């Protein structure tokens, strides 16, 4: 609607100019066309906040303000005239919406002194303001040379959003130029690029490459050097800092987060054609009593470093001082321990059936023996059979039946007896199949684990410890989860015990057993593999997680010109899989415990001991009975000899 209104009024003034040829009306007409171009600029940038910088006093200034307010009625418009009591930088505040700044004449001495110089010194030539700077071409100088003469002395960076609009001599078209530098800190040249044009007939026309984001367009940093910072807390002596940081093959369990993320920043260097000068420290950063920061935080907040190439925790206390990038690294930090085995020997031969079932089986066996005893007596009466009627014969016959051996076919003649033997054999077959299948399945299945939550770990008799690293203390103290506080106070910090250990000490105690250690998973797994932990112990490892995944990001100073490029690079790595590929390179290849357990499924002494024990008892009982039988057999003869000797 505004665009149509501007064009209608503009054409009216064009007609008036053609018939009247009045210079003042021609100037007013030109202002309307410039506003039409600016309105198209606002639409393309999706902006609603406008700051109009008036170029001077003039007699028609109030009339221009009123026209601007009417033509830009759909936007929030603020006016500033150079020389006003209020300074230009006082109009800006941190966190304000992105604003479009319309400068009506960049050659005006007051505009250069009170607007451009103030914006350069305060750092407002950045992406927070979209500058639309109007001027006119010169017949004696090329446009690029004219722009360079007027803007080369100002400080601006790669995130500058400056559009210089030069009016052509015909007063009906304007050429658009994009202006920025790679860096505001070094002697980098001013980069001026043809952006497009605006005309009454064609409207706002951009070149094809300017339809993309400015971050994508400005990907060539021209081999500038950015200052970076990282923390190395576990570097062994004798290693060069840079060589150790870039090594992705050896000692991967030491400083893995910093060295892993540096591999991503090496991709950033090639992506943007830049280099990094890295300074090293042994601290992440703590707030000192004088209000300054130590470590990486201190180097970034003081301006000594443009960014951090190490992952930094998202901490609320740091947010007022620095600016975070998107997620740079995710880390799994849990409790890990060897799950203890059951202390008692599993009597697997009695496990398939419950106690009630075993009693029922014994009752059925006893009942079938008594019933068979009655059948045997009936056999002797009706068929004059020579079947033994003693209880021992009945017992062994029924035992043969339940063991699926059975008596011969001509032993029993009665149909009822044969029916009893058949059903007992069928029942025995079904019982043995179920019994054997359950035992085999129990041997192949994994033993159930009872310590699967933080509450289970707290209630167990395991010793609990943690790695002596800063984020562990924050996890256990800066929480509202009462159980976590009790674990820290009553288990980890238990008096008389030393449970806050180095990574090496924690790994050694994990291997010894009955010790739960809180640390980063990729570091501890790699160290356990280096300590030659065997597969049986490795497959006994149990993890317990009580917090969400540990996320980190890079940090930069507030208002850093590199924040958008770093965010674009990290999101690009995530979308293309380069970040996931880098994570896999640093991932420990763990043994497949499922295949290992399947290959190790066997009936060992732990499972077979009850059967051996029962056999030993049977042999001992048989031997004792055998001795008693010998004694009974020799007792009459012994009495005779004693009598003979007495006579």
Secondary structure, DSSP 8 states (H G I E B T S, - for coil): -HHHHHHHHHHHHHHHHHHH--HHHHHHHHHHHHHHHHHHHHHHHT--EEEEEE----TTHHHHHHHHHHHTTTSEEEEEETT-SS-GGGG--TT---EEEEES-TT-HHHIIIIIHHHHHHT-SSTTEEEEEEEE--SSS-HHHHHHHHHTTS---TT-EEEEEEE-TTSSEEEEEEEE-S-SSS----EEEEEEEEETTTEEEE-GGGGS-HHHHT---TT-EEEEEEE-SS--TT--HHHHHH-SSS-TTSSHHHHHHHHHHHHHHHHHT-EEEEEEES----B-TTS-B-HHHHHHHTTS-SEESS-EE--HHHHTTEEEEEEEEEE-EEEEEE----SS---HHHHSS-HHHHHHHHHHHHHHHHHHHHHHHHHHHHS------SHHHHHHHHHHHHTT----TTS---HHHHHHHHHHHHHHHHHHHHHHHHHHHHHHS----S--SHHHHHHSS-EEEEES-HHHHHHHHS---HHHHHIIIIIIT-TT---EE-HHHHHHHHHHSSEEEEEEHHHHHHHHHHTT--HHHHTTEEEE--S--EEEEEEEETT-TTHHHHHHHHHHHHHHTHHHHHHHHTS-----HHHHHHHT----HHHHHHHHHHHHHHHHHHHHHHHHHHHHHHHHHHHHHHHHHH-
